[in-house]
Amino acid sequence: MKSTQIDALLEKQRSFFATGATLDVKYRISALKKLHQALVDSEAAIARALKEDLGKSAEESYMCETGMVLSEIRHMLGHIRSYAREETVPTPLAQFAARSYRKPTPYGVCLIMSPWNYPILLTLDPLVDALAAGNTVIIKPSAYSPATSNLLADLLGKLFPPEYVAVVTGGREENSYLLDQKFDCIFFTGSKTVGRLVLEKAAPHLTPVTLELGGKSPCIVDSTAKISLAARRIAFGKFLNCGQTCVAPDYILCHESVKDQLIDCLKREIVRQYGENPLKNPAYGKIISQKHFQRVAGLIDPAKVVHGGQSDPEALKIAPTLLDNVTWDDPVMGEEIFGPVLPILTFRDTQQVLQTVSSQDTPLALYVFSQNKAFIRTVTSRCAFGGGCVNDCIIHLATSALGFGGMGESGMGAYHGKIGFDAFTHYKSIVDKKTWLDLPMRYQPYTQLYDWLIHLFLR
């Protein structure tokens, strides 16, 4: 899209928002219902687009993308009236007589920039929250997932007028131009490198920003864990979407006494879930591009492979791969993997776990597998991370009752459910002072009586 077209689109959205049409909760509900029905009707088309871009099966497409968006819409439809309602709060005695309240107000024109790895979920989930909060939205999907991006542009273009919701397709040129514009709110999901650029571009306008980034999310397995079950859940969480999940376990940190058992169980689970030859499994996805394929393949040290390691450059597939005897000096530990490669490190005691995790950038997720409540409490309390699970992986992002987001290097802000509504909302704090009474002690000239009353009211 040309810069002049983007300028015109922004102006249209600003003018439309200024009409106040989106402040009507009934208008928002109608939009969400339209989107819900369109997703139900487009399930097969969405699955085809995700298959083309990422090799996802229809089952995985619904479970991890379309179905989760539908769940978020249903949550919003069930709660939007209460979320959008003014909230009365206590008024101090010194302000008698008055009503104090918080008034939820949409930011205005929002920019949502989404990634390629879950292009339906990570585009439409924030869109649902933004529309529920009463905003207009410009969406910029990733150029790496063209089939899904084009489907979104077509689907949303038929559902909503461009002054309400619009999709801008394209690559870096469009990204750069959009970020140079003044938006009322920016929601970005992607890499830390681009996240820093988004924050830099937002700074001159003082635009509020939500950043959903990533990081090397640890998966901690202690000696009390149910190893076979842990292996099954770790294999699912790690190799889902061919490892291209921002909250996938990036590495295992297991107690040295259970490492061999865990590796054996992981090998069995990989075969059970993905077959003897995962590269021939039609339900096993692919790496998004040749560039990313080469990057991930370059992180595999053949000398440390204990399972997998096979690849098909033409099909952009890499088999689920386990690496043993890994150290922090290995290339695979120097960056977020974002692929089906799982390095395994060990620890001896709790203090070593805390030191290892705290010495790295704050991860988006942390997983701990253990039956030891004291160990679980220590790890989840002492380690910094965005969110996570105890005795499972990635499922913490699948509920609208929990906010999803990072902290530190893994992002800022969160969304889903009420927290998602809040991410796209400014709460005006208002005191409605009554006119039938006016307490005199705040006015000069001050007297001893007034001073006594002020001390009484404000103690």
C-alpha positions in Angstrom: 0.0 0.0 0.0 1.3 3.5 -0.9 2.1 6.1 1.7 -0.7 8.3 0.4 -3.2 5.5 0.8 -2.1 4.9 4.4 -2.4 8.7 5.1 -5.9 8.7 3.8 -6.8 5.5 5.8 -5.6 7.1 9.0 -7.6 10.3 8.3 -10.7 8.2 7.7 -10.3 6.3 10.9 -9.7 9.5 12.9 -12.8 11.1 11.5 -14.9 8.0 12.1 -13.7 7.6 15.7 -14.5 11.3 16.3 -18.2 10.6 15.4 -18.5 8.5 18.6 -20.0 5.5 16.9 -17.7 3.0 18.5 -18.6 4.3 22.0 -21.9 2.5 21.7 -21.5 -0.9 23.3 -24.2 -2.3 21.0 -22.0 -1.3 18.0 -19.1 -3.2 19.5 -21.2 -6.3 20.2 -22.5 -6.3 16.6 -18.9 -6.1 15.3 -17.8 -9.0 17.5 -20.7 -11.1 16.5 -20.0 -10.5 12.8 -16.4 -11.5 13.3 -17.4 -14.7 15.2 -19.7 -15.8 12.4 -17.2 -15.0 9.7 -14.5 -17.2 11.5 -17.0 -20.1 11.9 -17.8 -19.8 8.2 -14.1 -19.5 7.1 -12.7 -22.3 9.2 -11.7 -24.4 6.2 -10.3 -21.4 4.3 -8.2 -20.4 7.3 -6.9 -24.0 7.6 -5.9 -24.0 4.0 -4.0 -20.7 4.3 -2.2 -21.9 7.5 -1.3 -25.1 5.7 0.2 -23.1 2.8 2.2 -20.8 5.1 3.2 -23.0 7.9 2.3 -26.6 7.0 -0.2 -26.7 9.9 -2.8 -29.4 10.0 -6.5 -28.5 10.1 -6.7 -29.8 13.6 -3.8 -27.7 14.8 -5.1 -24.7 13.0 -8.4 -24.8 14.9 -7.0 -25.8 18.2 -4.3 -23.2 18.4 -5.6 -20.4 16.2 -9.3 -20.2 15.1 -10.8 -21.9 18.1 -8.9 -19.7 20.5 -10.0 -16.5 18.8 -13.6 -17.7 18.9 -13.1 -18.3 22.6 -11.8 -14.8 23.2 -14.8 -13.3 21.2 -17.3 -15.3 23.3 -15.6 -14.1 26.5 -15.9 -10.5 25.4 -19.5 -10.9 24.3 -20.3 -12.3 27.8 -18.4 -9.5 29.7 -18.2 -6.4 27.5 -21.1 -4.6 29.1 -19.5 -4.9 32.6 -16.1 -4.0 31.3 -17.4 -0.9 29.5 -19.4 0.3 32.5 -18.3 3.2 34.7 -17.0 2.1 38.0 -17.9 4.1 41.1 -15.1 4.2 43.7 -15.1 5.6 47.3 -14.9 9.4 47.7 -12.8 10.8 50.6 -14.8 12.6 53.3 -12.9 15.8 52.5 -14.5 15.8 49.0 -18.1 15.4 50.3 -20.5 15.6 48.6 -19.3 14.0 45.4 -19.3 10.8 43.3 -15.9 9.5 42.2 -15.7 7.1 39.3 -13.5 5.6 36.6 -14.8 6.0 33.0 -13.3 3.5 30.5 -12.5 5.3 27.2 -11.0 3.8 24.0 -7.7 5.2 23.0 -8.8 5.9 19.4 -7.0 4.7 16.3 -4.8 1.7 17.1 -2.1 -0.1 15.1 -1.8 -3.8 15.5 1.4 -5.4 14.1 1.2 -9.2 14.1 3.8 -11.9 13.4 3.9 -14.9 11.0 4.0 -17.8 13.4 0.4 -17.7 14.6 -1.0 -15.2 12.1 -4.7 -15.7 12.8 -4.5 -15.9 16.6 -1.9 -13.1 17.1 -3.7 -10.8 14.8 -7.4 -11.4 15.7 -7.0 -11.8 19.5 -5.7 -8.3 20.0 -8.2 -7.1 17.4 -11.1 -8.6 19.5 -9.8 -6.8 22.6 -9.4 -3.5 20.7 -12.9 -3.6 19.2 -14.4 -4.6 22.5 -12.8 -1.5 24.0 -14.3 0.7 21.3 -11.3 1.6 19.1 -10.7 1.7 15.4 -7.9 -0.5 14.1 -5.3 -0.7 11.4 -3.7 -4.1 11.1 -0.3 -4.8 9.6 0.2 -8.6 9.3 3.5 -10.2 8.5 4.8 -10.5 4.9 6.3 -13.9 5.8 2.8 -15.5 5.9 1.3 -14.1 2.7 -1.6 -16.7 2.3 -2.9 -15.9 5.7 -2.3 -12.1 5.4 -4.2 -12.0 2.2 -7.0 -14.0 3.7 -7.2 -11.6 6.7 -7.3 -8.6 4.3 -10.1 -10.2 2.3 -12.1 -11.4 5.3 -11.9 -8.2 7.3 -12.4 -6.1 4.2 -15.7 -7.7 3.6 -16.8 -7.5 7.3 -15.9 -3.9 8.2 -15.6 -0.6 6.5 -12.0 0.6 6.3 -12.6 3.6 8.5 -13.3 1.0 11.3 -11.0 -1.9 10.6 -8.4 -2.0 7.8 -5.6 -4.3 6.8 -2.3 -2.9 5.3 -0.3 -5.6 3.6 3.3 -5.3 2.5 6.8 -5.5 3.9 9.4 -3.4 5.6 8.5 -0.2 3.7 4.9 -0.3 4.9 6.0 -1.2 8.5 8.4 1.7 8.5 5.9 4.2 7.2 3.2 3.1 9.6 5.5 3.4 12.6 6.4 7.0 11.6 2.7 7.9 11.9 0.9 9.1 15.1 -1.3 6.4 16.4 -3.2 6.5 19.7 -2.0 3.0 20.7 0.4 0.5 19.2 0.2 -3.3 19.8 3.2 -5.2 18.5 4.0 -8.9 18.6 7.4 -10.1 17.3 11.1 -10.0 17.9 13.0 -8.0 20.5 14.9 -6.3 17.8 11.9 -4.9 16.1 10.2 -4.3 19.5 12.9 -1.9 20.4 12.4 -0.1 17.1 8.6 0.1 17.7 9.3 1.7 21.1 11.7 4.1 19.6 9.2 5.2 16.9 6.4 5.6 19.4 8.5 7.8 21.8 8.3 11.1 19.8 4.4 10.8 19.9 4.4 9.4 23.5 2.2 6.7 22.1 1.3 3.9 24.6 2.7 0.6 23.4 2.1 -3.1 24.2 5.1 -5.3 23.3 4.7 -9.1 23.1 8.2 -10.3 22.4 10.0 -13.6 23.2 13.1 -15.1 24.7 14.7 -18.3 25.8 12.0 -19.8 27.9 13.3 -22.4 30.4 11.7 -25.7 31.1 12.8 -26.9 34.5 12.5 -30.6 35.5 13.4 -31.7 39.0 14.0 -35.1 40.4 10.5 -35.5 41.7 8.7 -34.8 38.4 6.6 -37.5 36.7 9.1 -37.9 33.9 7.0 -39.8 31.3 4.2 -37.3 31.6 6.6 -34.4 31.6 8.2 -35.7 28.4 4.8 -36.0 26.7 3.8 -32.5 27.6 7.2 -31.0 26.8 7.3 -32.7 23.4 3.9 -31.3 22.6 4.7 -27.8 23.7 8.1 -27.6 22.1 7.4 -29.1 18.7 3.9 -27.6 18.1 4.1 -25.5 15.0 7.5 -26.9 14.3 8.9 -25.1 17.4 7.9 -21.7 16.1 6.0 -20.6 19.2 7.0 -17.6 21.3 6.3 -19.5 24.5 7.7 -22.9 23.4 10.2 -24.4 25.9 13.6 -23.1 24.5 15.7 -25.4 26.6 15.4 -28.0 29.3 17.1 -27.5 32.6 16.7 -30.9 34.4 18.2 -32.4 37.5 21.3 -34.4 36.6 19.8 -37.5 38.3 16.9 -37.7 35.8 18.5 -36.6 32.6 19.0 -40.0 31.0 15.4 -41.1 31.9 14.0 -37.8 30.5 15.9 -38.1 27.2 14.7 -41.7 26.8 11.1 -40.6 27.4 11.4 -37.6 25.1 12.6 -39.9 22.3 9.6 -42.2 22.8 7.2 -39.3 22.9 8.6 -37.7 19.7 8.1 -41.0 17.9 4.6 -41.5 19.4 3.4 -38.0 18.5 5.3 -37.4 15.2 6.1 -40.8 13.9 9.3 -42.6 13.0 9.9 -40.2 10.2 8.4 -36.8 11.1 9.6 -35.2 7.8 7.0 -37.4 6.1 4.2 -36.6 8.6 1.6 -34.4 6.9 0.5 -33.0 10.2 4.0 -31.9 11.2 4.6 -28.3 10.1 7.5 -26.5 8.3 9.8 -23.7 8.9 8.4 -20.4 7.6 11.1 -19.5 5.1 14.5 -20.5 3.7 16.2 -17.8 5.8 14.8 -19.2 9.0 15.4 -22.8 7.9 19.1 -22.0 7.5 19.3 -20.2 10.8 17.7 -23.0 12.8 19.7 -25.7 10.9 22.9 -23.9 11.7 22.1 -24.2 15.5 22.3 -28.0 15.4 25.7 -29.4 16.4 25.7 -32.9 14.9 28.1 -34.1 17.6 25.4 -33.3 20.3 22.4 -34.7 18.6 20.8 -37.6 20.5 17.6 -37.7 18.5 16.4 -36.3 15.2 18.6 -33.9 13.3 17.3 -34.8 9.9 16.1 -32.1 7.6 14.5 -31.5 4.2 15.7 -28.1 2.7 13.2 -28.3 -0.2 10.2 -28.9 2.1 11.7 -26.5 4.8 11.3 -29.2 7.4 13.6 -30.1 10.4 12.8 -33.1 12.5 12.2 -32.7 16.2 15.8 -32.7 17.5 17.2 -33.3 21.0 20.7 -32.0 21.9 22.6 -33.3 24.9 25.8 -32.2 26.7 25.0 -28.6 25.7 26.7 -25.6 27.4 26.0 -21.9 27.3 28.9 -21.5 25.0 27.1 -23.4 22.2 25.4 -21.3 19.4 22.0 -22.9 20.2 22.1 -21.2 23.6 23.0 -17.8 22.2 19.6 -16.9 20.8 16.0 -17.8 20.9 15.8 -21.0 18.8 12.2 -20.6 17.4 12.5 -24.0 15.8 12.2 -27.8 16.6 15.5 -28.0 18.4 15.6 -28.7 22.1 18.9 -28.5 24.1 19.1 -30.2 27.4 21.2 -28.9 30.3 21.4 -30.1 33.9 21.5 -28.7 37.5 22.4 -30.1 40.9 20.5 -27.9 43.3 17.8 -25.2 43.5 20.4 -22.4 43.8 21.9 -23.4 40.5 18.5 -23.1 38.9 17.9 -19.7 40.2 21.4 -18.5 39.1 21.0 -19.9 35.6 17.6 -18.4 35.0 18.4 -15.0 36.6 21.6 -14.7 34.6 19.7 -14.6 31.3 17.3 -12.1 29.8 13.8 -12.3 31.3 11.9 -15.0 29.4 8.4 -14.8 28.1 7.5 -18.1 29.7 8.9 -20.5 32.4 7.8 -24.1 33.0 8.5 -26.2 36.0 7.8 -29.9 36.3 7.9 -31.1 39.9 5.9 -32.7 42.7 7.9 -30.7 45.3 5.7 -27.8 46.4 8.6 -26.0 48.0 10.7 -26.2 44.9 7.7 -25.0 42.7 7.1 -22.1 45.1 10.7 -21.0 45.1 11.2 -21.1 41.4 7.9 -19.3 40.5 8.6 -16.7 43.2 12.3 -16.1 42.7 12.6 -16.3 38.9 11.4 -13.4 36.7 9.3 -14.4 33.7 6.1 -13.3 31.8 3.9 -16.3 32.6 4.1 -20.1 32.6 2.8 -23.4 33.8 3.5 -25.9 36.6 3.6 -29.5 35.1 2.6 -28.4 31.6 3.6 -26.2 28.8 2.1 -23.2 26.8 -1.5 -23.7 28.0 -1.4 -20.6 30.2 -2.1 -18.5 27.1 -5.3 -20.4 26.3 -7.6 -18.8 28.9 -9.2 -15.4 28.7 -9.1 -15.3 32.5 -5.3 -14.9 32.5 -3.4 -12.0 31.1 -0.7 -13.0 28.6 2.4 -10.9 28.3 6.1 -10.6 29.1 8.3 -8.4 31.3 11.7 -6.9 30.8 13.3 -8.1 27.6 10.3 -10.3 26.8 7.9 -7.5 26.5 5.6 -5.0 28.3 1.9 -5.1 28.9 -0.5 -8.0 28.5 -3.8 -8.9 26.9 -6.6 -11.5 26.9 -10.0 -11.0 28.6 -10.3 -8.1 30.9 -6.6 -7.3 30.8 -6.9 -7.2 27.0 -9.8 -4.8 27.3 -7.6 -2.7 29.6 -4.7 -2.7 27.2 -6.8 -0.7 24.7 -8.5 1.5 27.2 -7.7 4.7 29.1 -9.5 5.0 32.4 -10.6 8.6 33.1 -10.7 9.3 36.8 -13.5 11.7 37.4 -15.0 13.4 40.5 -18.6 14.7 40.1 -18.9 17.3 42.8 -22.4 18.2 43.9 -23.6 21.8 44.1 -26.0 21.6 47.1 -23.1 21.7 49.6 -19.7 23.4 49.5 -17.4 22.7 52.5 -15.5 26.0 53.2 -12.3 24.8 54.9 -10.2 24.6 51.6 -10.7 28.3 50.9 -8.7 31.2 52.4 -8.6 32.8 54.8 -7.6 29.7 56.8 -8.7 29.5 60.4 -7.9 27.3 63.3 -11.2 25.6 63.0 -10.6 24.9 59.3 -7.1 23.6 60.0 -8.6 21.2 62.7 -11.2 20.0 60.2 -8.6 19.4 57.5 -6.5 17.3 59.9 -9.6 15.4 60.9 -10.7 14.6 57.3 -7.2 13.8 56.0 -5.7 11.8 58.9 
